[in-house]
Amino acid sequence: MSGSLQSISQLDRVIHEPARLLLMALLSSIESADFLFLLKESELTKGNLSVQLSRLEEAGYVEVEKSFRGKIPHTEYSLTPKGKIAFDQYRKSLGSILE
């Protein structure tokens, strides 16, 4: 197997899924975002967005903070330090494959 093909197989599969990659990219550029912002920007369905965010949370890449704004529930998402490192590594690995 050539070096670039081997590198592809070593990419972080949690991040590599297109919807999760999109969410990681969105969250890497801002401090945090609520569910509605991510829903609008990603153009995913509510169910798919929820599943993908849960997978990122399970991997330790995304932190979820639930609160209330008055009586309305509010959920905020941000990358964890582990998530930031994983996304930076993913970007570097992908960049070296594409060179």
C-alpha positions as CSV (number, residue, x, y, z in Angstrom):
1,M,0.0,0.0,0.0
2,S,1.4,3.4,-0.9
3,G,2.1,6.0,1.7
4,S,-0.9,8.2,0.8
5,L,-3.3,5.3,0.7
6,Q,-2.1,4.1,4.1
7,S,-2.5,7.7,5.4
8,I,-6.1,7.7,4.1
9,S,-6.9,4.6,6.1
10,Q,-5.5,6.2,9.2
11,L,-7.7,9.3,9.1
12,D,-10.0,9.7,12.2
13,R,-13.2,7.9,11.1
14,V,-15.3,9.8,13.7
15,I,-14.4,13.1,12.0
16,H,-14.2,11.8,8.4
17,E,-17.9,11.2,8.0
18,P,-19.1,14.2,6.0
19,A,-21.8,15.5,8.4
20,R,-19.4,15.3,11.4
21,L,-16.6,16.9,9.4
22,L,-18.9,19.8,8.6
23,L,-19.9,20.2,12.3
24,M,-16.2,20.0,13.4
25,A,-15.3,22.7,10.8
26,L,-18.2,24.9,12.0
27,L,-17.4,24.6,15.6
28,S,-13.6,25.0,15.1
29,S,-14.2,28.5,13.8
30,I,-16.4,29.8,16.7
31,E,-16.3,29.6,20.5
32,S,-19.7,27.8,20.7
33,A,-23.0,27.4,18.9
34,D,-26.5,26.5,19.7
35,F,-28.5,23.7,18.1
36,L,-30.5,26.1,15.9
37,F,-27.4,27.8,14.5
38,L,-25.9,24.4,13.7
39,L,-29.2,23.2,12.2
40,K,-29.3,26.3,9.9
41,E,-25.6,26.2,8.9
42,S,-25.3,22.5,8.4
43,E,-28.6,22.1,6.6
44,L,-29.0,18.7,8.3
45,T,-32.3,17.4,9.6
46,K,-32.9,17.7,13.3
47,G,-32.6,14.0,13.8
48,N,-29.4,13.7,11.8
49,L,-27.8,16.7,13.5
50,S,-28.7,15.3,16.9
51,V,-27.2,11.9,16.1
52,Q,-24.0,13.4,14.7
53,L,-23.5,15.7,17.7
54,S,-24.1,12.7,20.0
55,R,-21.4,10.7,18.2
56,L,-19.0,13.7,18.5
57,E,-19.8,14.0,22.2
58,E,-19.3,10.3,22.8
59,A,-15.8,10.6,21.2
60,G,-15.0,13.4,23.6
61,Y,-14.7,16.0,20.7
62,V,-17.8,18.1,21.6
63,E,-19.0,19.5,24.9
64,V,-22.7,20.0,25.4
65,E,-24.0,22.6,27.9
66,K,-27.7,22.6,28.6
67,S,-29.4,25.5,30.3
68,F,-32.6,27.5,30.2
69,R,-33.3,31.0,28.8
70,G,-36.2,31.9,30.9
71,K,-38.4,28.8,30.6
72,I,-37.0,27.7,27.2
73,P,-34.3,25.0,27.1
74,H,-31.1,26.0,25.4
75,T,-28.3,23.7,24.3
76,E,-24.9,25.0,23.4
77,Y,-22.1,23.0,21.7
78,S,-18.4,23.6,21.6
79,L,-15.2,21.7,20.8
80,T,-13.3,20.2,23.7
81,P,-9.6,20.6,23.8
82,K,-9.4,16.9,22.7
83,G,-11.7,17.8,19.8
84,K,-9.6,20.8,18.7
85,I,-6.4,18.6,18.7
86,A,-8.2,15.8,16.8
87,F,-9.5,18.3,14.2
88,D,-6.1,20.0,13.8
89,Q,-4.5,16.5,13.3
90,Y,-7.2,15.5,10.9
91,R,-6.6,18.6,8.8
92,K,-2.8,18.1,8.8
93,S,-3.2,14.5,7.8
94,L,-5.6,15.3,5.0
95,G,-3.4,18.1,3.8
96,S,-0.4,15.8,3.6
97,I,-2.4,13.2,1.7
98,L,-3.5,15.8,-0.9
99,E,0.0,17.2,-1.4
